[in-house]
Amino acid sequence: MNRLDPPPRGAILAGGGATRLGGAAKGLLAVGGRRILDRLVAAFEEAMGHLPLLVANAPEAPTWHRGLRVVGDRVRGAGTLGGLLTAVLEAPAPVVCVAWDMPFVPAGLIRALADGLDGADACLPASGGRRGVEPLCAAYGPACAEPMADAIKQGDLRAIGFHGAIRVHLLPEPDVRRHGSPEQLFFNVNTAEELARANGMVS
């Protein structure tokens, strides 16, 4: 049970130009017959009982899903870190952020990440990937805002570059695996081949 006050919110990050998909809006692609965006909205609603925020700069973003509050990046040109900062500032609360090209993030993992903020400023899942953590499926508290902004001012746009200034809790891999394999949970769709693979993963 999460004891944070205010309770955590959710945010879907619709960043990137999708150049490897010919400029297609990745979250609007269908996996298993449902748009990735719709899959994530449903997961957030189940996990938190309310609609997530959508961080997107595209002019047409307000038409993508009825009922979502859409906000553009507070700092343009700051990449992924700029999207995370916008989510923290706009939520405005502790916030679980998920990239909109991840079709398999379930409600249970969202809740676990939110709970991981109890006693920490950020909670990131162990991913088994090259970075060891997954910053685009993670929870961030209000204390992250200033270090994120400072990193952007210094030109360090790494999604984990500000971690030295905050308290980070790592959700251990065994806890992550309770919700599925990291290979599937954090799978993202960047190419036509990956879209086909994602459809092949749908049970």
N, C-alpha and C positions, 0 to 999 in steps of 0.2 A: 504494500500500500504506500503510495507516494505521499509524503508529508510536506511537500513544498507549498509555499504560499507566496504568490499565486500559483495555482496548479499549472503544470506544463501545457504548452500549446503545440501545434504542429505547423510545419512549413514544408512546402514542396518547392524545390529550386529548379526552375526551368531555364537553365543557363546554357551557353554554348550555341554555336551556329549550325550544328549538325552537318558540317561540311562533308562528312563521310557518308551521309545519307542524302546528298543532293540538296541540302537545305531544308529537309523535312523537319517538322516539329516532332521531336522524338516521342514526347509523352502522348501524342495523339495517335501513335501507331498502335495497332491491335496485337495483343498477345493472348492467345486462347480465346479469341473472339471479343475481348474487352480492351479498350484503350488503356495504356499504361497509366495515364492520369486517373482514370476512373478506378482502376485497381488500387492505387495509392490513396485516393480520397476515401474509399470504402475502408481501407485498413486504418486510417487515422480516425474515422468516425467510430469504428469498433473499439479502437484503443482508448480514445479520449472523450467520445461522446459529442464531438463538435467538428465542424469543417476546418480543414487546415487553411493557412495562408498560402497564396501562390505568389512566389517571387519571380517575376517575368518582365522583360523589357519590350516584348513585341507589342505593337499597337493593338493587335487583334486578340491579345491574351484574355481580356474580359469576356470574350465570347466562347472560350474553351470549355467552361464548366459553370453552369448556373449556380449562384450562391457563394462562390469563392471570392474573397477579397483579394484583389490583385494589387501588388505594389512593385514599382521598379527599383532597381538598385539605387541605394543612397549615394554610392560612389561609383560612377561609371568607369569602366576600364580596369576594374580591380579583380576581374575574374571570379573564380570560385570563392575566394575569401570575401570579396565584396558581396556576394550573394548570402554568405553565412552572416556577415555583419548586418545586412539588411533584415534578415530573419530575426536576429536577436533584438534589433531596435524596434521592429515593427510588430512583433508578436502581441503586445510587449510583455514578456514573461519568459521563464525558462522555456526553451523550444527544442523540439526534436525535428531535425532537418533531414530530408531525404531527396536525393536527386531524382528528377522526373523520368529518368531513363532506366530506373531499377524496378522491374515489374513484380519482383517476388518478395518484397519486404512485408512481413506479416504484422498483424496487430500485436501479437505477443512480444515481438522484438521491440516494437515502438514503446510498449509499456516498460520493458526491461531497461531500455535506454533512459527513459524518463525517470525511473526509479533510481538509476545510477547517479543522478544529480544530487541525491540526498548526501550532503557532505563533500561534494565536489563541484567544480565550476564547469566541467565538461565530462561527458561520458562517451567514450568511443568503443566500438566493438573490435575485438581481435578478428582480423580478416584472413590471416594466412597468406596475404598478398605481399607484394614487394615492400610496402610501407609498414606492414604489420597491423595497421589499423585502417578503418574506413571512415574518413572524415565527412563523407557525403551521405552517411547514414549514421547520425550521431546526435547527441543532445548537448545543448549549450545553455549556460545560465547567463544572467545579466552581467556578471563580472567579466565575461569574455569580451564585452563590447569595446572597452578602452584598449586592451592589448591588441585586438583585431585592428582597430583604427590606427593605432601606433605603427603596427607592422605595415599597413598599407602606405602610410606616410613615408615610411623608410624604404619603400619599394620592395618589401618582402611579401610576395603574394602567395606564398606556399600556404596550403590549407592547414598545415600543422605548425607553421613557423612561429606562432605566438604561444605555443604550449609551455614554453619555459616560464611564462609570466602568470600561469594559472595552475589550479589544482586539477589534474586530469585523473579520472578513474577509468581503468581499462576493464571492459566487460570481458571476462576470460572466455577463451574459445569453447570450453565445455558448456558454459552458459549460453553462448551464441548457438551452439549446435542443438540445443533443446528446441530451437525454432526452425532448424533445417541446416543443410550444409552451407558453409560460407561461400562455396563456389556458386551456389544458386542464389542464396540470399542477396549477395552483393553483385550479381551478374548485371551488367548494364548493356544497353543496346546502342551501339554506335555505328554499326554497319549492317548492310542487308544480310550478310552471313550471320551476324549475331542475332538479328531479328528472327531468322529461320531457326537458329539454335534455341532461342527463347521459346518459340512456339513448340519445339520438340520437347521442352522440359515440362510443359503443362500437363498435369496429371488428369 
